Amino acid sequence: MGLPALMATDAVGIISTNDFAETVTYTGSTGALTVPAVIRREPVEASEQDRGRTPQRRAHVHLRADQIPMPRRGLDTISFPAEVGGSAVAWRVVELWSRDDTAVRHLLVVR
């Protein structure tokens, strides 16, 4: 097994455990699915150029590609808490940061 295949297997294993993953609801073209995901929430930081605008919350979501085969930018949503332990809110998928042939989907979401 080559390094890319080994890394893909490890990544899928990490996402599938409760040690690092959270349960999210992914709503796409096939309906709503409850799946595990590793989430990195970014702090809200307003810059000088954002004066007068409300900054958007952003997060990076890593999902197993076999569970989310075709994410759609701008159309799909993922529901999870803005803060760990909070109530789930809907986030919109705005960027797809992984290739189609990878085992893990890396999505940028905003709310």
C-alpha positions as CSV (number, residue, x, y, z in Angstrom):
1,M,0.0,0.0,0.0
2,G,1.5,3.4,-1.0
3,L,1.6,6.5,1.1
4,P,-1.4,8.2,-0.4
5,A,-3.6,5.1,0.2
6,L,-2.3,4.7,3.7
7,M,-3.0,8.4,4.5
8,A,-6.5,8.1,3.1
9,T,-7.2,5.0,5.2
10,D,-5.9,6.8,8.3
11,A,-7.9,10.0,7.6
12,V,-11.2,8.0,7.2
13,G,-10.4,6.2,10.4
14,I,-9.9,9.4,12.3
15,I,-13.1,10.9,11.0
16,S,-15.1,7.8,11.9
17,T,-14.1,7.9,15.6
18,N,-15.7,10.0,18.4
19,D,-12.2,11.0,19.6
20,F,-12.0,13.9,17.0
21,A,-15.2,13.8,15.0
22,E,-18.6,15.5,15.7
23,T,-21.9,14.4,14.3
24,V,-23.3,16.8,11.7
25,T,-26.3,16.9,9.4
26,Y,-25.3,17.3,5.8
27,T,-28.2,18.4,3.5
28,G,-27.5,18.1,-0.2
29,S,-29.2,16.9,-3.4
30,T,-29.9,13.4,-1.9
31,G,-31.5,14.8,1.3
32,A,-30.3,15.0,4.8
33,L,-27.6,12.7,6.1
34,T,-26.2,12.4,9.6
35,V,-22.4,11.8,9.3
36,P,-19.3,12.3,11.4
37,A,-17.0,15.2,10.6
38,V,-13.9,16.9,11.9
39,I,-14.5,20.6,12.3
40,R,-12.1,23.5,12.7
41,R,-14.0,26.6,13.7
42,E,-12.3,29.9,12.9
43,P,-12.6,32.9,15.3
44,V,-14.5,35.9,14.0
45,E,-12.0,38.6,13.3
46,A,-13.1,41.9,11.8
47,S,-10.4,43.8,9.9
48,E,-10.3,47.5,9.0
49,Q,-11.7,46.8,5.5
50,D,-14.7,45.1,7.1
51,R,-15.8,48.3,8.9
52,G,-19.6,48.6,8.7
53,R,-20.1,44.9,7.7
54,T,-21.0,42.0,9.8
55,P,-18.2,39.4,9.7
56,Q,-19.2,35.9,8.8
57,R,-18.4,32.9,10.9
58,R,-16.3,30.4,9.0
59,A,-15.3,26.8,9.6
60,H,-13.4,24.0,7.9
61,V,-15.2,20.7,7.7
62,H,-13.6,17.4,6.9
63,L,-16.0,14.6,5.8
64,R,-15.5,11.1,4.4
65,A,-15.8,11.3,0.6
66,D,-17.8,8.0,0.4
67,Q,-20.5,9.6,2.5
68,I,-20.7,12.9,0.7
69,P,-19.8,12.0,-2.9
70,M,-20.8,15.2,-4.7
71,P,-20.9,18.4,-2.5
72,R,-22.4,21.5,-4.2
73,R,-21.0,24.9,-3.5
74,G,-23.6,27.4,-2.5
75,L,-26.4,24.9,-2.4
76,D,-25.6,22.4,0.3
77,T,-25.7,23.0,4.0
78,I,-24.1,21.4,7.1
79,S,-25.7,21.8,10.5
80,F,-23.5,21.8,13.6
81,P,-23.0,24.1,16.7
82,A,-21.1,27.3,16.2
83,E,-19.5,26.6,19.6
84,V,-18.7,23.1,20.8
85,G,-21.6,22.0,23.0
86,G,-24.1,24.5,21.6
87,S,-27.2,24.0,19.5
88,A,-26.8,23.1,15.8
89,V,-27.2,25.9,13.2
90,A,-27.0,25.7,9.4
91,W,-23.8,26.6,7.6
92,R,-23.6,27.1,3.8
93,V,-20.9,25.3,1.8
94,V,-18.9,28.0,0.0
95,E,-15.7,26.2,-1.1
96,L,-14.6,22.7,-2.0
97,W,-11.0,22.4,-1.0
98,S,-10.3,18.8,-2.0
99,R,-10.0,16.9,-5.2
100,D,-12.6,14.4,-6.3
101,D,-10.2,11.4,-6.0
102,T,-9.4,11.9,-2.3
103,A,-10.9,9.9,0.6
104,V,-11.7,13.1,2.6
105,R,-13.8,16.1,1.6
106,H,-12.4,19.4,2.9
107,L,-15.2,22.0,2.8
108,L,-15.2,25.7,3.8
109,V,-18.6,26.7,5.3
110,V,-20.0,30.1,6.5
111,R,-23.0,31.3,8.4
